[in-house]
Amino acid sequence: MSFLSGAILSGFVIGQTSLTLGRRYGRALYFEAALLIAAYWSYQQHDYLGQLAAAMACGLQNAMVATYSGAVIRTTHLTGLTSDMGAAIGNWLAGRSISKPTLGFQAVIWYCFCGGSTIGAFLFAKVGYDALLVPIAIVLTAAFIYNYVSNHLPEQRETKLKKRSSS
């Protein structure tokens, strides 16, 4: 239910299922960071709510990047992603056409997921729940960068210029 709640929050904040620059992803990333901070704090208190906050952050993350160019993208679990990649490779081996860019993108996500899981497990073994500070920093950095880039898109500059000239 927490994962579902995060996905619902993503849909509420962003409003669409396809990845498009200029939407409110920065706001969603800030919510995700807040949930991860809540999870971190709860884990420090040995409170079960940490698991719920982390699951909600995962649901938000997964729904936020649900589709890109028609490809379903899963960023918080491997089973669906691995199934999609396996089916594509099977089609390719059978001589059928596949979207190689989609397969490549899925492979990058798959390797990042595995690498991140390995690094996360290593960090947790060394520093415990302080390991959550790494994804918190990554998400906050992504939110800052996304907001900066979004605010400097040509459409945004034109809107700002129109507002200034009408003032």
C-alpha positions as CSV (number, residue, x, y, z in Angstrom):
1,M,0.0,0.0,0.0
2,S,2.9,2.4,0.6
3,F,4.4,1.7,-2.8
4,L,0.9,2.3,-4.3
5,S,0.6,5.5,-2.3
6,G,3.9,6.8,-3.7
7,A,2.7,6.0,-7.2
8,I,-0.5,7.9,-6.6
9,L,1.5,10.9,-5.3
10,S,3.6,10.8,-8.4
11,G,0.5,10.8,-10.6
12,F,-1.0,13.6,-8.6
13,V,2.1,15.8,-8.7
14,I,3.2,15.1,-12.3
15,G,-0.1,14.4,-14.0
16,Q,1.1,12.2,-16.9
17,T,2.6,8.8,-17.4
18,S,5.1,9.7,-20.2
19,L,8.5,11.3,-19.4
20,T,8.5,14.8,-20.8
21,L,11.0,17.6,-19.9
22,G,9.3,20.6,-18.3
23,R,6.8,18.7,-16.1
24,R,6.9,18.8,-12.3
25,Y,9.5,16.1,-11.8
26,G,11.6,18.4,-9.6
27,R,8.7,18.7,-7.2
28,A,8.3,14.9,-7.2
29,L,12.0,14.4,-6.6
30,Y,11.8,16.7,-3.6
31,F,8.9,14.6,-2.3
32,E,11.0,11.5,-2.9
33,A,13.9,13.0,-1.0
34,A,11.6,13.9,1.9
35,L,10.3,10.4,2.1
36,L,13.8,9.0,2.1
37,I,14.8,11.5,4.9
38,A,11.7,10.3,6.8
39,A,12.8,6.7,6.2
40,Y,16.3,7.5,7.4
41,W,15.0,9.2,10.5
42,S,12.5,6.4,11.3
43,Y,15.2,3.8,10.8
44,Q,17.4,5.7,13.3
45,Q,14.5,5.4,15.8
46,H,14.1,1.7,15.0
47,D,10.6,2.5,13.8
48,Y,8.7,0.3,11.2
49,L,7.5,3.5,9.5
50,G,11.0,3.7,7.8
51,Q,10.1,0.8,5.7
52,L,6.8,2.3,4.7
53,A,8.4,5.7,3.8
54,A,11.1,3.9,1.8
55,A,8.4,1.9,-0.1
56,M,6.4,5.0,-0.8
57,A,9.6,6.7,-2.2
58,C,10.1,3.7,-4.4
59,G,6.5,3.8,-5.7
60,L,6.9,7.5,-6.4
61,Q,10.2,6.9,-8.2
62,N,8.9,4.1,-10.3
63,A,5.7,5.9,-11.3
64,M,7.6,9.1,-12.1
65,V,9.6,7.4,-14.8
66,A,6.8,5.0,-15.9
67,T,7.2,5.4,-19.6
68,Y,9.7,7.0,-22.0
69,S,9.3,6.9,-25.8
70,G,6.6,4.2,-25.5
71,A,8.9,1.9,-23.5
72,V,7.9,0.8,-20.0
73,I,10.6,1.7,-17.6
74,R,10.9,0.2,-14.1
75,T,13.4,1.8,-11.8
76,T,12.8,0.1,-8.5
77,H,12.6,-3.6,-9.2
78,L,14.3,-6.1,-11.5
79,T,11.7,-8.8,-12.3
80,G,9.6,-6.8,-14.9
81,L,12.7,-5.2,-16.4
82,T,14.5,-8.5,-16.7
83,S,11.4,-10.1,-18.3
84,D,11.1,-7.2,-20.8
85,M,14.8,-7.6,-21.7
86,G,14.6,-11.3,-21.9
87,A,11.6,-11.2,-24.3
88,A,13.3,-8.6,-26.5
89,I,16.5,-10.7,-26.6
90,G,14.4,-13.8,-27.5
91,N,12.7,-11.9,-30.3
92,W,16.1,-10.7,-31.6
93,L,17.5,-14.3,-31.5
94,A,14.4,-15.4,-33.5
95,G,15.2,-12.9,-36.1
96,R,12.4,-10.4,-35.3
97,S,13.0,-6.7,-35.1
98,I,13.4,-5.1,-31.7
99,S,14.0,-1.6,-30.5
100,K,17.8,-1.7,-29.8
101,P,17.7,1.8,-28.1
102,T,15.0,0.6,-25.8
103,L,16.9,-2.6,-25.0
104,G,20.1,-0.6,-24.4
105,F,18.3,1.8,-22.1
106,Q,16.8,-1.1,-20.2
107,A,20.3,-2.7,-19.9
108,V,21.8,0.5,-18.5
109,I,19.0,0.7,-15.9
110,W,19.5,-3.0,-15.1
111,Y,23.3,-2.6,-14.6
112,C,22.8,0.6,-12.5
113,F,20.2,-1.3,-10.4
114,C,22.6,-4.1,-9.8
115,G,25.5,-1.8,-9.1
116,G,23.5,0.4,-6.8
117,S,22.3,-2.7,-4.9
118,T,25.8,-3.9,-4.5
119,I,27.1,-0.5,-3.4
120,G,24.1,-0.1,-1.1
121,A,24.6,-3.5,0.6
122,F,28.3,-2.7,1.0
123,L,27.6,0.7,2.5
124,F,24.9,-0.7,4.8
125,A,27.4,-3.3,6.1
126,K,29.9,-0.5,6.8
127,V,27.8,2.4,8.0
128,G,24.3,1.0,8.6
129,Y,21.3,3.3,7.9
130,D,23.7,6.2,7.1
131,A,23.9,4.5,3.7
132,L,20.6,6.1,2.9
133,L,22.4,9.5,2.8
134,V,23.8,8.5,-0.6
135,P,20.4,8.1,-2.4
136,I,19.1,11.2,-0.5
137,A,22.0,13.2,-1.9
138,I,21.5,11.8,-5.4
139,V,17.8,12.5,-5.5
140,L,18.2,16.1,-4.1
141,T,21.0,16.7,-6.7
142,A,18.7,15.4,-9.5
143,A,15.9,17.7,-8.2
144,F,18.2,20.8,-8.2
145,I,19.6,20.0,-11.7
146,Y,16.2,19.2,-13.1
147,N,14.7,22.5,-11.8
148,Y,17.6,24.5,-13.1
149,V,17.4,23.0,-16.5
150,S,13.6,23.2,-16.7
151,N,13.7,26.9,-15.7
152,H,16.1,27.6,-18.5
153,L,14.2,25.8,-21.3
154,P,13.5,28.1,-24.3
155,E,9.7,27.9,-23.5
156,Q,10.4,29.1,-20.0
157,R,12.6,31.9,-21.1
158,E,9.9,33.1,-23.6
159,T,7.3,33.0,-20.8
160,K,9.5,35.0,-18.5
161,L,10.2,37.6,-21.3
162,K,6.5,38.0,-22.0
163,K,5.8,38.5,-18.3
164,R,8.6,41.2,-18.1
165,S,7.4,43.0,-21.2
166,S,3.8,43.1,-20.1
167,S,4.8,44.5,-16.7
